[in-house]
């Protein structure tokens, strides 16, 4: 089989690029195609397999201004040459799934999310200007729906994304969780007490680190805020005496924070979220939203919980909601064991991902541990585990 892997753009190493590396290990001879490629910004494994880019790649500052090229995504996606491939796998959160493939080729989209710029978060991305952009957004929505029809089958990264695919494209999808390599994280010993709560991630408004700081201030709880972004200065000003805003850190430092924390707090609605899995690999529980990918990664009920889910509205996280979740966590903190957390983290390992993916491509019956979810019924109203 001649295989092509299509990625939206390769301008840094984030979760999507780590998924691309996992696919390159599955298909070591595959060619990578992308709208924009900045050599050296991703791993050598990825850079060495890039075989095609779109005309956007020739524009000045394409690697940093690619989101401003939204009106030209349709033309750029069409310009990628994907003839002669038997299997095309698009890893898409924007335009990668909208490429044109041979009629005889099988096109599987591993969907990180339908494009948020034109669907549910247009206002957040474009601000007040989004009202004037509605003609463009409507046109891009029609193009995006049309492009989804060219996908042979969708595979979503979480049940939350499967629901979004069903909502916007009217298509069913299987669910295979992304591979999370936690081999760099050593779990703590059972019974080790954590020192402080932890927020880790980008310091941007939609991830709501300000609510975490406000809740820690209100309860007088020790909190470490790790990460960088435009909110860092404001968070330092907001932080009370028990809150430390520590800035960016290395992987080694992050692993140490995971091991030493009482729990990771994830206040945003994540499409999947690798950090909760990493924290559980360190043997520590997670406090996350009951919406989004954390509903798949955190075990909140049963005899072996690995965290607490924050109640409240999907669209608005209040300080009261997080305060209640923190108090609930502290009342039950002794129930969270290292073994339960590490066992849950192992469900998202690269080997589990590889086994699950083969069930999709080869049509094999998945094993119980493979983490594959198949749609049920013609309208995909529910999803059951296999």
Secondary structure, DSSP 8 states (H G I E B T S, - for coil): --EEEEEEEESS-SHHHHHHHHHHHHSTT-EEEEEEE-TTSS-HHHHTTEEEE-GGGGSTTHHHHGGGGGGGHHHHHHHS--TT-SEEEEEESSSGGG----TTSEEEEEES-S-TTTTTTHHHHHGGGGGTTHHHHHHHHHHHHHHHTT-SEEEESSHHHHHHHHHHH---EEEE------TT-----TT----EEEEES---GGGTHHHHHHHHHHHT--EEEE--STTHHHHHHH--TTEEEEE---HHHHHHHHHHEEEEEE-S--SS-SHHHHHHHTT-EEEEESSSTHHHH---SSSS--EEEE-S-SS---HHHHHHHHHHHHHSGGG--HHHHHHHHHTT-HHHHHHHHHHHHH-----GGG-EEEEETTTT-EEEE-
